[in-house]
Amino acid sequence: MSLLLKDRVYTMESPTAKRGVYPLHGYKLGLYRLPITLDEPLEIQSVHDGLKNTFEMDTFADRIYATYKWIEKNMDDPDAKGFEQVELSITVEIVTGEVVDIIYQIFPIEKFGDPEWVKDYREKADHFAKMVMDTILRNTILADKMIESLIKTEKISETDALKKLQELTPLAQIVPDAKPIPIIKQEELAVAGKVGQAWKGGGIKPGPIDEEYKSKMGPSAPHVVADTGVSLKTWGREGADNGIMGVWGEFVSVDFDICIADGACIDACPVDVFEFRDFPGNPASTKKPLQIREPDCIFCLACEGVCPPVAIKIYEMK
């Protein structure tokens, strides 16, 4: 996103702190609004946890803070007379919600004492702030959401969307394992006196679908249906080999590790929500009735009632 911000660094003042209007006290500011949603607690937690070993991370209310620190020295020899060093920092603030705002402020150097000998402080702070932003957008669940948005708005393929995101974030540092599945405490998994256990794969998963899957499985990358543009949310999906597919669909939810692709749901649906698509590598079946028109569901429950292994659960949209 540093590329988009090259002409968006400016100074503004405001007495209020409403969304989109921030108290900046006249300091140099970088602000960018992303057309994506980040409001689920587990997703917010995953951003924090994924980068906590790279930046100093913190959260408060609906905000995530990522701080980068660096050391400046007035000379190379620490034993030389007059040697000084100072630790400087820049914090990037992510405001979550129905849209995502990313903000940073560059404070006067006096905030860190009186190191007037530091050269190009503002330029360095600006560069490091954009590096933090790019790293967040390339490595966390925000990357998946940005790719999904680019596919929808610009009508491009997933490969082209990924390429564009890479072009927009040239300062990104690659952080392995920066999209962890959030760990849910065992007591939070308790349902009717039992603790939910994640399925570990191997063979066909027994039905029925767990109706509490959203609280037991971590959210995974969404799947965008190429020909309809529908974005299907997924939970518990691991890797890209279809060995463990998890549950797909927020309202028309199908556990594809249970699904045996008998086609009963396709025949029963009066509005053609489902269509067979190939998913080689899944133990239960190598094709699945994908919910390519999930938004068209009329919640008649016909598919739920005819599924032999009980792999489908309908949640009426509110």
Secondary structure, DSSP 4 states (H G I P E B T S, - for coil): -TTGGGG-EEE---S---TT----TT-EEEEEEES--B--HHHHHHHHHHTTTTSEEEEETTEEEEEEEEEEESSS-TTSTT--EEEEEEEEEEE-BSSEEEEEEE--GGGGS--TT--SHHHHHHHHHHHHHHHHHHHSHHHHHHHHHHHHHH---HHHHHHHHHHH-TTPPP-TT-SPPPPPPGGGGEETTEE------SSPPPSS--TTHHHHS-EEEEEE-TTT-PEEEEES-BSSSSSB--EE-SSEEEETTT-----HHHHH-TT--EEEEE-TT-SS-SEEEEETTGGG-----HHHHH-TT--EEE----
